[in-house]
Amino acid sequence: MADAIVLAGTNRILQTVTVDVFNLTSAAPYNLTLRIYTDCTTNGASGACGSGPGTLIAASSVTQTVTPGPLGFIYSVVFTLPNVNLYSEVDNTISVSLNASRSDVFWILNEAAVIGSQPAGDPPTGVVQRCGSAIANNGCARAFGGVLNNFSLKLEAEATPPNDLCANAITIAGDGTISGTTVFATIDSGNPFCGTSISSPGVWYKFTDSSITGSAVTLSLCGGAAFDTKISVYTGSCGAFTCVTGNDDFCGLQSQVIFNTDGSSTYYVLVHSFGGATGPFDLNVSGFPIAVIGNPPTIACPADITLNNTPGTCGTVANFAGVAFDIEDGNISSSIVATPASGSTFAVGVTNVTLSVTDSDGNTSTCNFDVTVLDNELPVAVCQDITVDLDPVTGMATITAADVDNGSNDNCGIASMSLDVSSFDCSMTGANTVVLTVTDNSGNSSTCTSTVTVQDVTAPEVFCVGGFGVFTESEDFEGASLPSGWSTVIEAGSQDWTFGSGIMPGGAAFPTNAAIFDDDAAGNGQVNLARLLSPVYDLTSASNVQLSFDYSVQDFIGFGTFEVEVWDGAAWQQILFVDNTDQAPINSGDIDVSAFANPAFQVRYTYDDEGDWAWGAGVDNFLLSYEAASGGGLDVYLDANGMASIDPNDLVTGVNEACGYTITAGGAGGGTMGSLSTLFASNNGGNPGGAVYFDITVGPSDLEVTDIDVNTAEAGSFTMDIYTLVGTYVGNEANPGAWGAAAANASGTGAGVDTPSNAVLASSITLTANTTYGMALVLDGTHAHAYTNGDGSNQNFSNADMSMALGAASNVPFTTPIFAPRVFNGAIHYTTSGGSGLDFTCADLGENIVEVTVTDDSGNSSTCMAVVNVIDNIAPILVCQNATIELGPDGTATVDPMALLASLPTTYEVMVIGSDNSSGFEGFTDFTVSVTEAAAVTFDWDYTTNDDPGFDSFGYLLNGTYTQLTNPGLGNQSGSAAVAVAPGDVFGFRSQTDDNLLGNNETVISNFMPGFEGQFDPANWNLTLTDSDGDAFFTEIPGGPLSFDACGITILAVDVPTVSCADIGTPITVTVFASDASGNIAACTSVITVVDLLAPVLTCPADQTVDPGAGNLFYILPDYIATGEATAIDNCTDPVTLTTQVPAPGTPLSDGTYTITMTATDEYGNTS
């Protein structure tokens, strides 16, 4: 489709073409191509449009993809053109062609044709809105389906600047500002280079200097354009120019030139730009040449004037006058014009005043002088107190002068405000006095002080060993069937809980699927009672157990109950009961069920329709949360005494706290974390791999250095070696032998200059209390120390735990040259010695939950729960003894493991106490025994006295003779002695005092041999006091089992549990086994001897009265064993063959009463 267009108006830089189209069959995108040709295909008042499009205008072909509007409805397509130039169209006629990629695209039908000039109502920049020549439409019939119609087409254009070409240069008439634009201008590339290249559109100006004398002309775009401008100035004529001057970027991106004219030439000025930029501009012209007629007047200015400002203002009034004479006009001083005028207020600073006078011929003369106004008024400094919080990561806080300023002011304005202290660290918590210095624009300054309160309000972040996690169990019942692990129980009726829907019978539905008991669906005529049970949850050692769920109940005229219970390990406990109410879905809120936690915790929901035909109940969004140990933990092993102690520090895996802190647990302290910072304000630095040196003097407690902050400008990970020596670094900076190997290695990540870069030591360094250490920090080859030059006031830092004296540096560790003084920028972080620790015993075996509290230096605290696993891995101590086991009546015996374990006997020590009765005379405390058997006595003694040496003593007595064992020149002392005693001797111990004054003495006698038994049994000793109130007595040291386990032996067993007669005579080695509660096993062996000490059991006949026989002379005594009237039974000997009978069998007995004695002896000699 195409049509001819008649151009109206004068704008010819074509910008956009808008055409209205519609399509009928497809809403798919298509391509639409616009082309513009030089004229109609057939030029004239009438005739056919012809078949040729004419000549295509440069840059006028544009194709764009169009997304159609609704089918059958009109929509607009806008083409944006690259400034297509139509100025060459002298006949003002063009042809516009549109070509669609589909055949169902049409221009608008039924639009009235407008022939000729631009239609009324079109925007001024429009060109035309129709087809044809100025007087006819060239017979171009627009036929769509046989219907003649017009279309809607709008072309919008702009005009080129009138002075786009050199030939159309605008004349400059004099000083002033000229407004112009380079928009739609062309590039004047054919002109010579003049101060700057010509590569962008420009416009032309010109002026002719007819002053004869010439002038210094200034052309300036400073502040007059928003784009990057250029200026080129030529003489000559268009196309044959000579460069005068040019400029690019005199004042920022704008241009300015100053040049001297020659008084006769014509000058051409090209305003252009950089990088194709265009836009409006204001060209300021000054110094325009003026022709002189006659002699110019003479003018004289006053001398420079200096004044002080008027108080409270930034200036003052200056009055002055000049003198002017002219040859023709005489004294014309009254015609002088002052800029600024006399009597004006002059601002502080230097103002150049111009006096100008013009004579009757129009000649002007000028002179200049300076008015200097001094500001001698100090600014008013006003401070305010502020509070700042330390950064929880860096432990630093930074303020600006604006933070402290509270309305400081000055009559002429404030140039700067500064603080003497602007950075604060952990050591500066509390009130700090800060000085604000306010300086005005004239250099006057004032100060005020502010109290800056630094506070640490962030609690430490602490991470415990093992951790104590929060666990959740949930069920949202979104599935269409009973969830895994859940169960239902129908107690009455046949209806069960259903799933897969949130619809509640008789009430509002749940937002999502839920567990529903639909009693309405169960029908009437029966009781329906059904339960919904959760899985079983092991809540051993759980705490803060919270249960919540959504529920709904719809009863029917008071029937239907809903009950929620939990299993406490023994019984169901009710936690919710709903009756006689309608409840839309609602959340139960958190229900604390911690009191019911047990290894078989379970939740049960029960609906009971109470025998009526009710609606039902529902449950959704079940959530059970609890806290419990999350696994792992610190393993602590009990010692042989069943004890273990740990430092609370061991319960923490990490603490995020910029300042110092203390760790406590269970009331025990784990030491205090502290730090000492120097500076982070470097003004110097070393080479990568260099070293810094300084001294640390440790305070009253040992310190463990855990990490160090350094100041390094380089980013990325780094390592650092830490060297120490006892003494001072001074004199050892270049002596590597004095330092030895690195005490520790640290690693960290660079955070940038003047920002702490933390390096954590792989193993801590212990610094002993009250000791001075030299320290050297050596960075790796990728990082360098940033430090500060020492000035005597910045080289010493201290706190209660340590002090630092700084320092020196070198670019190569321990190698000259050494640079000093140099102040290490950084901080030493350390732990002081800990508290008593946490004690664990056998009672704590297994998992223990310990609350750990970390409190920072400002009192902020956080807690975490640590897991401590107390472990007994020490086997019992078993000591066996050999034993003899007696068989029982049945010929067997049970081997008792306890009988095979050895024990210590009870022993004694003797305490002899001297006198202190203040009598002033000698006194004795004697403790003696009578000797009945010869013996070699040995013993140890330990003597203590409360008196001065030489006044008391200790020794032994033998038959009344005292042998002193103590040295009279010494106080407390100990020793050993040996004494031979014989029967009849009296032996003993004596505690002696010269005067019974100034305190007693005491002596303990131990390791007495041959022991306090027999003749030396404690019951046989006698106490005799002579002028003494002393005493002497035995101290019992109980014996007991030698076998031992701190946590108790729980199982004892032997590998030979029983013995019998068969074991007699052969020693048997028996192994005794023992196990403690933790399963540690020990064993020892015992040799047992099995003996039979039981005599046979002999049963005699009952007493008898017998007939002596024939003639009544004798009764022949029978063998009762043989006859069986007497029996002998033994546990090990069967039969018992060693028997006797007295009188012997066959003995004739005459009349009388006889005692028959029978004996039986088993094979082991036991007789009965």
NUDREN-341386 format. One line per field, with one value per residue (C-alpha): residue number from 1; x, z, y. Coordinates in steps of 0.5 Angstrom, whole numbers, plus 500, padded with zeros to 3 digits. Each point is the difference from the previous one (the first is absolute). Layout:
i = [NUM	...]
px = [X	...]
pz = [Z	...]
py = [Y	...]
END
This chain:
i = [1	2	3	4	5	6	7	8	9	10	11	12	13	14	15	16	17	18	19	20	21	22	23	24	25	26	27	28	29	30	31	32	33	34	35	36	37	38	39	40	41	42	43	44	45	46	47	48	49	50	51	52	53	54	55	56	57	58	59	60	61	62	63	64	65	66	67	68	69	70	71	72	73	74	75	76	77	78	79	80	81	82	83	84	85	86	87	88	89	90	91	92	93	94	95	96	97	98	99	100	101	102	103	104	105	106	107	108	109	110	111	112	113	114	115	116	117	118	119	120	121	122	123	124	125	126	127	128	129	130	131	132	133	134	135	136	137	138	139	140	141	142	143	144	145	146	147	148	149	150	151	152	153	154	155	156	157	158	159	160	161	162	163	164	165	166	167	168	169	170	171	172	173	174	175	176	177	178	179	180	181	182	183	184	185	186	187	188	189	190	191	192	193	194	195	196	197	198	199	200	201	202	203	204	205	206	207	208	209	210	211	212	213	214	215	216	217	218	219	220	221	222	223	224	225	226	227	228	229	230	231	232	233	234	235	236	237	238	239	240	241	242	243	244	245	246	247	248	249	250	251	252	253	254	255	256	257	258	259	260	261	262	263	264	265	266	267	268	269	270	271	272	273	274	275	276	277	278	279	280	281	282	283	284	285	286	287	288	289	290	291	292	293	294	295	296	297	298	299	300	301	302	303	304	305	306	307	308	309	310	311	312	313	314	315	316	317	318	319	320	321	322	323	324	325	326	327	328	329	330	331	332	333	334	335	336	337	338	339	340	341	342	343	344	345	346	347	348	349	350	351	352	353	354	355	356	357	358	359	360	361	362	363	364	365	366	367	368	369	370	371	372	373	374	375	376	377	378	379	380	381	382	383	384	385	386	387	388	389	390	391	392	393	394	395	396	397	398	399	400	401	402	403	404	405	406	407	408	409	410	411	412	413	414	415	416	417	418	419	420	421	422	423	424	425	426	427	428	429	430	431	432	433	434	435	436	437	438	439	440	441	442	443	444	445	446	447	448	449	450	451	452	453	454	455	456	457	458	459	460	461	462	463	464	465	466	467	468	469	470	471	472	473	474	475	476	477	478	479	480	481	482	483	484	485	486	487	488	489	490	491	492	493	494	495	496	497	498	499	500	501	502	503	504	505	506	507	508	509	510	511	512	513	514	515	516	517	518	519	520	521	522	523	524	525	526	527	528	529	530	531	532	533	534	535	536	537	538	539	540	541	542	543	544	545	546	547	548	549	550	551	552	553	554	555	556	557	558	559	560	561	562	563	564	565	566	567	568	569	570	571	572	573	574	575	576	577	578	579	580	581	582	583	584	585	586	587	588	589	590	591	592	593	594	595	596	597	598	599	600	601	602	603	604	605	606	607	608	609	610	611	612	613	614	615	616	617	618	619	620	621	622	623	624	625	626	627	628	629	630	631	632	633	634	635	636	637	638	639	640	641	642	643	644	645	646	647	648	649	650	651	652	653	654	655	656	657	658	659	660	661	662	663	664	665	666	667	668	669	670	671	672	673	674	675	676	677	678	679	680	681	682	683	684	685	686	687	688	689	690	691	692	693	694	695	696	697	698	699	700	701	702	703	704	705	706	707	708	709	710	711	712	713	714	715	716	717	718	719	720	721	722	723	724	725	726	727	728	729	730	731	732	733	734	735	736	737	738	739	740	741	742	743	744	745	746	747	748	749	750	751	752	753	754	755	756	757	758	759	760	761	762	763	764	765	766	767	768	769	770	771	772	773	774	775	776	777	778	779	780	781	782	783	784	785	786	787	788	789	790	791	792	793	794	795	796	797	798	799	800	801	802	803	804	805	806	807	808	809	810	811	812	813	814	815	816	817	818	819	820	821	822	823	824	825	826	827	828	829	830	831	832	833	834	835	836	837	838	839	840	841	842	843	844	845	846	847	848	849	850	851	852	853	854	855	856	857	858	859	860	861	862	863	864	865	866	867	868	869	870	871	872	873	874	875	876	877	878	879	880	881	882	883	884	885	886	887	888	889	890	891	892	893	894	895	896	897	898	899	900	901	902	903	904	905	906	907	908	909	910	911	912	913	914	915	916	917	918	919	920	921	922	923	924	925	926	927	928	929	930	931	932	933	934	935	936	937	938	939	940	941	942	943	944	945	946	947	948	949	950	951	952	953	954	955	956	957	958	959	960	961	962	963	964	965	966	967	968	969	970	971	972	973	974	975	976	977	978	979	980	981	982	983	984	985	986	987	988	989	990	991	992	993	994	995	996	997	998	999	1000	1001	1002	1003	1004	1005	1006	1007	1008	1009	1010	1011	1012	1013	1014	1015	1016	1017	1018	1019	1020	1021	1022	1023	1024	1025	1026	1027	1028	1029	1030	1031	1032	1033	1034	1035	1036	1037	1038	1039	1040	1041	1042	1043	1044	1045	1046	1047	1048	1049	1050	1051	1052	1053	1054	1055	1056	1057	1058	1059	1060	1061	1062	1063	1064	1065	1066	1067	1068	1069	1070	1071	1072	1073	1074	1075	1076	1077	1078	1079	1080	1081	1082	1083	1084	1085	1086	1087	1088	1089	1090	1091	1092	1093	1094	1095	1096	1097	1098	1099	1100	1101	1102	1103	1104	1105	1106	1107	1108	1109	1110	1111	1112	1113	1114	1115	1116	1117	1118	1119	1120	1121	1122	1123	1124	1125	1126	1127	1128	1129	1130	1131	1132	1133	1134	1135	1136	1137	1138	1139	1140	1141	1142	1143	1144	1145	1146	1147	1148	1149	1150	1151	1152	1153	1154	1155	1156	1157	1158	1159	1160	1161	1162	1163	1164	1165	1166	1167	1168]
px = [500	503	497	503	501	500	505	497	504	507	503	503	504	495	500	494	495	493	495	494	498	496	500	495	502	506	503	507	505	503	505	498	505	500	503	500	501	502	493	494	501	496	501	494	493	497	502	501	505	504	504	507	501	505	507	501	502	506	499	492	500	497	498	497	496	493	495	493	494	494	497	496	502	505	506	506	507	506	506	506	505	507	499	498	502	495	502	502	493	499	493	498	497	502	498	499	500	498	501	497	503	492	495	494	503	497	500	494	493	495	504	499	505	504	503	505	503	501	493	498	501	506	506	505	506	495	501	494	494	499	502	500	503	498	494	498	501	503	495	502	495	500	496	499	495	498	498	504	502	506	504	503	507	504	507	504	506	505	504	507	503	500	508	501	505	506	496	494	505	496	503	503	498	504	501	494	497	498	495	501	499	504	494	499	506	505	508	504	506	503	503	507	502	500	502	495	498	493	496	493	494	502	497	503	501	504	502	505	505	499	503	507	504	497	498	500	494	497	495	498	495	502	494	496	499	498	504	508	501	506	501	504	502	502	502	499	494	495	504	507	501	506	500	500	499	496	498	497	499	502	495	498	497	499	504	503	505	503	504	502	497	504	495	498	498	494	500	496	498	498	496	500	501	504	497	494	497	495	495	499	505	501	507	502	504	504	506	496	505	497	502	503	499	505	504	497	499	505	498	503	498	501	505	498	496	500	494	497	494	494	498	495	501	504	502	500	498	506	500	505	501	504	502	499	502	499	504	493	495	505	498	495	501	493	499	504	496	503	499	498	498	502	496	499	501	506	501	505	506	503	495	503	497	500	499	497	499	498	501	496	503	498	507	500	506	500	505	500	501	499	495	502	496	503	496	502	494	501	495	495	502	494	500	496	501	498	500	503	500	506	500	498	505	506	499	501	496	501	497	500	501	492	498	503	498	494	499	507	500	504	498	504	499	503	506	501	499	505	500	506	498	495	501	499	501	498	505	496	493	497	501	505	502	500	502	497	504	496	504	496	502	505	504	497	499	496	499	495	500	495	499	500	497	503	496	499	493	501	500	505	498	503	500	500	503	495	495	493	495	493	496	493	496	494	494	495	496	500	500	494	501	503	507	505	501	494	494	493	496	492	497	493	496	503	502	507	504	501	505	501	495	500	492	497	493	495	505	506	505	508	504	503	499	500	498	492	496	493	495	494	502	500	493	496	498	506	506	506	507	506	507	506	507	507	506	504	506	506	500	506	503	496	498	495	496	494	494	495	495	494	493	493	494	493	495	492	496	505	502	507	507	507	506	508	504	508	503	505	503	495	493	496	500	494	503	494	492	495	492	494	503	501	507	502	507	505	507	501	506	506	499	505	501	507	497	498	506	503	503	493	496	494	494	493	493	494	493	494	493	497	495	496	501	504	505	507	507	507	507	505	508	502	507	504	507	505	507	505	507	502	505	508	502	507	502	503	503	500	507	501	496	494	501	501	501	499	501	494	504	500	492	500	502	500	498	498	502	504	502	502	496	500	497	496	497	496	503	507	504	504	505	499	501	503	504	505	499	506	498	496	503	506	504	506	501	505	501	496	503	503	500	498	503	497	500	495	500	495	496	498	497	502	498	498	501	494	500	503	497	505	500	501	498	500	494	499	502	507	504	505	505	501	506	502	506	500	503	499	501	504	507	497	497	505	502	496	504	497	493	500	495	493	496	493	497	494	495	495	497	502	495	503	504	499	495	501	502	499	505	499	506	500	502	500	506	500	504	502	497	505	505	502	500	503	495	501	495	502	495	500	503	493	498	504	499	497	503	500	507	501	500	501	493	497	505	497	493	498	494	499	503	506	504	503	506	501	504	504	499	504	499	504	499	505	505	502	498	496	495	498	496	494	493	497	493	496	497	502	494	501	497	502	501	493	496	499	497	494	500	497	500	497	493	501	501	497	497	500	497	504	498	506	499	505	500	504	503	494	496	496	499	498	499	500	499	507	500	505	500	503	504	503	505	505	499	499	506	500	505	499	502	501	494	498	493	497	495	493	496	498	507	500	501	499	506	498	504	500	504	505	502	505	499	505	500	498	507	501	504	502	499	503	498	505	498	498	497	504	503	507	503	502	495	500	494	503	496	503	500	503	504	499	503	507	499	503	496	500	496	499	499	497	501	496	501	496	506	507	505	504	494	496	503	498	503	499	501	503	500	499	506	498	503	499	499	498	506	499	502	494	493	496	503	500	504	501	502	502	500	501	496	500	495	499	502	495	500	496	500	501	498	504	499	505	495	493	499	499	496	501	503	497	504	497	503	499	503	501	503	498	493	495	498	502	504	500	492	497	497	506	503	500	499	504	500	505	498	497	493	502	497	502	496	499	497	497	502	494	502	495	500	506	495	497	496	498	494	498	501	493	502	505	501	504	502	500	493	500	505	498	504	503	504	503	508	501	501	495	502	493	499	496	497	497	496	498	494	503	502	507	503	506	502	505	502	499	503	495	501	494	499	495	500	493	501	495	493	500	493	500	495	495	502	499	498	502	500	507	498	501	502	499	507	502	498	504	500	498	504	494	503	500	493	498	497	506	501	505	499	505	500	506	502	495	500	503	505	504	495	502	495	502	499	502	495	500	502	496	496	498	494	500	499	506	501	502	504	500	505	500	505	500	506	502	501	493	498	493]
pz = [500	498	500	498	505	499	506	503	505	500	505	496	505	500	507	500	495	503	496	503	497	502	498	500	500	504	507	499	499	493	497	498	495	499	494	498	493	497	496	498	495	495	500	498	501	498	497	503	506	495	502	503	507	498	503	507	505	504	507	499	500	507	501	507	503	501	505	498	504	500	493	497	504	498	504	498	498	502	496	503	494	501	498	493	496	495	499	493	498	496	498	507	497	503	499	506	499	506	498	505	501	500	495	505	502	498	501	503	496	499	502	496	495	502	494	501	506	507	503	505	507	498	505	498	498	496	492	497	501	493	493	493	498	502	496	498	502	494	499	505	501	507	499	505	497	495	505	499	507	503	506	506	500	504	499	505	499	503	497	499	504	495	501	499	494	500	494	505	506	505	501	507	502	506	508	502	500	494	500	495	499	496	500	493	497	496	500	497	499	494	505	502	507	505	507	500	495	496	501	502	498	501	498	498	502	498	501	497	504	497	507	496	507	501	507	504	499	504	498	505	501	507	504	494	497	503	494	499	496	495	497	494	497	493	496	492	496	500	497	501	507	504	508	505	506	503	506	503	508	503	506	501	493	498	495	501	495	501	494	498	493	495	500	493	498	500	505	499	506	500	506	500	505	501	499	496	506	498	504	502	502	502	497	505	496	503	498	494	495	500	495	504	498	503	506	505	507	506	506	507	505	508	503	502	507	505	505	506	499	504	506	499	492	495	497	501	496	496	498	495	494	493	496	493	495	492	495	497	506	506	507	499	507	501	494	503	500	506	500	505	502	506	506	498	505	498	502	504	496	494	495	494	499	493	499	493	496	493	497	495	494	503	502	507	505	506	506	505	507	506	506	505	506	505	505	507	503	503	499	505	502	503	502	502	504	497	501	495	499	499	493	503	495	500	507	497	500	495	501	495	502	498	505	506	497	503	495	500	496	497	497	493	500	503	496	504	506	503	506	505	501	494	501	507	501	506	505	499	503	504	500	495	500	492	498	494	496	495	495	496	493	502	504	507	505	506	504	505	504	499	504	496	504	496	502	498	500	496	503	498	495	503	498	504	500	497	500	502	495	498	497	497	498	496	496	495	498	493	497	498	505	508	500	501	508	502	502	501	505	500	507	498	493	493	498	500	499	493	496	493	501	505	500	507	500	503	500	497	496	502	495	498	500	507	504	501	504	496	505	496	495	505	501	506	504	503	505	496	503	496	502	496	502	499	499	506	501	505	504	505	503	495	503	498	497	496	497	495	495	496	502	499	504	497	505	500	505	505	498	498	504	497	505	499	505	500	503	506	500	504	499	495	502	498	497	496	501	496	501	499	495	492	499	493	498	505	502	507	502	503	505	505	501	502	507	496	496	500	495	498	499	496	498	500	497	502	497	503	498	506	497	496	492	501	495	501	502	496	501	496	500	506	502	506	501	506	502	501	499	492	501	501	506	504	502	507	503	508	503	505	506	495	500	494	499	494	498	498	494	498	499	495	493	498	502	496	504	498	508	505	504	505	499	506	501	506	505	497	497	493	501	497	492	499	495	500	493	498	494	493	497	496	497	497	499	498	494	500	504	505	508	505	507	507	508	504	507	503	507	506	496	495	493	494	493	496	494	497	496	495	495	493	494	495	500	500	505	503	505	506	504	507	504	507	505	507	501	495	493	500	497	498	493	496	504	498	504	506	498	498	497	499	506	496	493	499	494	498	494	498	502	497	502	507	501	505	496	505	501	504	503	498	508	505	503	508	503	507	505	502	494	494	493	494	494	492	495	493	495	494	493	497	506	503	507	500	506	503	501	508	503	507	502	496	502	506	502	506	504	506	497	496	497	493	498	493	496	493	493	495	493	500	507	505	495	499	499	506	500	507	503	497	503	498	498	503	506	505	502	506	505	508	504	501	506	504	494	500	504	498	504	499	501	493	496	493	497	504	497	503	499	498	501	496	503	497	503	500	503	494	501	495	502	496	502	500	500	505	499	506	499	505	496	506	501	508	504	502	505	501	506	501	504	503	498	505	497	502	503	493	498	496	501	496	498	503	496	506	504	495	500	505	505	504	508	504	502	505	501	507	501	506	502	505	505	500	507	501	507	498	502	496	499	496	497	500	496	502	499	504	496	500	494	497	494	495	500	494	499	496	504	498	505	499	506	501	505	498	498	507	505	498	497	499	501	502	507	502	507	502	496	495	493	497	492	498	499	505	495	495	500	496	498	499	500	501	506	502	507	503	506	504	505	506	497	500	493	498	497	504	498	504	501	504	503	497	497	493	497	500	495	497	497	496	500	494	496	507	500	502	500	505	502	505	505	497	499	502	506	503	500	506	500	505	501	504	501	493	497	494	497	496	496	494	494	496	493	498	495	494	494	495	494	498	495	500	497	504	498	497	498	504	497	500	494	505	504	504	503	502	504	493	501	507	499	494	500	495	497	500	496	503	495	502	496	501	498	494	498	501	502	504	503	505	502	506	502	504	504	501	507	503	508	501	504	498	503	505	502	506	502	505	508	500	506	498	503	502	496	503	507	500	501	494	494	494	497	493	494	500	493	497	503	497	507	499	494	498	494	497	495	496	503	498	503	506	502	506	506	507	505	508	503	493	497	503	507	505	505	507	503	500	497	494	496	493	496	493	495	493	496	492	496	501	508	502	506	503]
py = [500	507	507	507	505	508	503	506	505	501	494	495	495	495	496	496	497	497	496	497	493	494	492	495	493	499	503	497	505	503	504	507	504	508	503	507	502	507	502	496	495	504	508	504	502	494	493	493	499	496	494	503	503	505	501	497	506	498	496	500	493	497	493	498	494	502	496	502	502	497	497	505	506	506	501	504	498	506	500	503	503	502	508	498	507	502	507	498	499	507	498	498	493	493	493	496	492	495	493	494	493	498	501	501	507	506	508	503	500	506	506	507	502	507	503	505	504	497	498	504	498	496	501	506	495	496	500	497	495	498	498	504	506	507	501	493	493	497	496	495	495	496	494	495	495	504	506	506	503	504	499	503	502	505	502	504	504	505	506	501	506	506	501	493	502	505	504	501	502	504	507	502	507	501	498	495	493	497	494	495	492	495	495	498	503	497	499	505	495	503	506	500	497	506	499	494	495	500	494	502	505	507	507	507	507	506	507	505	504	507	503	501	499	493	497	494	496	494	495	496	494	499	498	501	493	493	496	500	506	503	506	502	507	502	505	500	498	494	494	504	501	501	498	505	496	494	497	493	500	506	500	493	497	507	505	507	504	507	503	506	503	504	506	499	492	496	494	494	496	493	497	493	494	493	493	502	504	505	505	507	505	507	503	506	506	505	504	502	505	507	505	506	508	505	499	496	503	499	496	499	495	501	495	493	500	495	500	495	497	503	496	494	501	497	507	508	506	503	507	503	505	501	505	501	506	500	505	502	499	502	497	495	496	501	495	495	493	495	493	498	507	504	499	493	494	497	492	498	498	504	504	503	507	503	507	502	507	501	507	504	496	493	499	496	499	496	498	495	499	495	501	495	498	496	495	501	497	493	494	498	493	496	493	495	493	494	492	496	492	496	496	493	497	505	502	507	506	506	507	506	508	500	495	505	506	503	507	503	506	506	506	498	493	494	497	494	496	495	496	498	493	497	492	496	493	495	503	507	498	505	508	503	507	502	507	503	505	505	504	505	502	505	495	503	494	498	494	497	493	494	494	494	494	494	494	492	498	494	493	495	495	493	493	494	493	496	505	500	500	501	494	500	495	502	497	505	494	502	493	496	494	499	503	496	498	502	496	500	496	499	499	500	500	499	507	502	506	502	504	504	505	506	501	500	497	505	506	504	496	499	505	493	493	497	494	500	496	500	498	503	494	495	500	500	494	499	502	502	501	500	502	503	499	503	496	498	505	499	507	497	506	505	506	506	495	504	497	504	498	503	497	501	497	500	498	499	502	499	493	498	501	501	498	501	496	498	494	501	493	497	503	505	507	505	507	502	498	504	499	503	505	501	502	502	498	503	499	498	504	497	495	499	492	500	497	493	499	493	495	498	507	499	505	497	504	497	502	497	502	498	495	506	501	506	504	498	503	501	501	503	503	496	502	498	503	499	501	495	498	500	495	500	504	500	493	500	494	499	499	494	503	501	508	504	508	504	507	504	502	493	500	506	499	507	507	506	506	506	502	496	494	495	493	497	493	497	506	499	505	498	506	507	502	506	504	506	504	505	505	499	506	498	506	495	493	494	495	494	494	506	500	504	500	502	498	497	500	495	503	495	495	495	501	496	504	497	505	506	506	503	506	498	503	494	496	492	495	500	497	503	497	502	500	501	501	501	507	506	500	506	498	494	502	498	494	494	495	504	498	493	496	504	499	499	501	504	501	505	504	507	505	506	506	503	494	495	493	494	495	494	496	492	499	506	503	500	506	499	505	506	499	504	497	503	498	500	499	498	500	496	502	502	505	506	503	507	504	507	504	501	507	498	501	494	495	497	496	497	497	496	493	503	506	501	504	501	499	499	497	497	498	493	497	500	504	507	506	500	506	503	502	497	498	494	501	494	497	494	495	496	496	501	494	496	499	493	497	495	493	494	493	493	503	504	494	501	506	507	506	506	507	505	507	505	507	506	505	505	494	498	493	494	492	494	493	495	493	496	493	497	494	495	496	497	493	498	498	493	497	493	495	493	497	493	498	495	495	500	494	498	500	506	508	506	504	507	505	505	495	500	508	502	505	505	499	505	504	506	506	503	508	502	508	504	505	507	501	506	498	503	493	494	495	493	496	493	494	493	492	494	496	492	498	502	505	504	507	505	506	506	507	507	505	507	506	506	503	502	495	497	501	493	493	493	493	493	497	494	498	507	503	505	500	507	499	507	506	505	505	499	501	495	494	492	494	492	496	493	497	493	498	494	496	504	507	506	503	507	507	507	507	504	508	504	505	498	507	503	494	493	495	494	493	495	493	496	494	496	493	495	503	502	493	495	503	507	499	507	497	499	507	505	508	504	507	504	507	500	501	496	493	494	495	496	502	494	499	495	495	497	497	501	499	507	504	507	499	493	493	498	492	495	493	495	495	494	501	494	494	493	494	499	506	499	499	504	508	503	507	504	506	506	504	507	505	507	504	502	493	501	493	498	493	497	493	496	493	497	493	496	496	496	502	496	494	494	500	494	498	495	495	502	498	493	495	493	493	497	493	493	500	507	501	504	504	500	507	500	504	506	502	494	498	507	502	506	504	504	505	505	506	497	493	495	495	502	494	503	498	498	497	500	496	496	495	493	503	496	504	498	503	508	506	502	506	497	506	499	504	501	504	502	499	508	498	503	496	500]
END
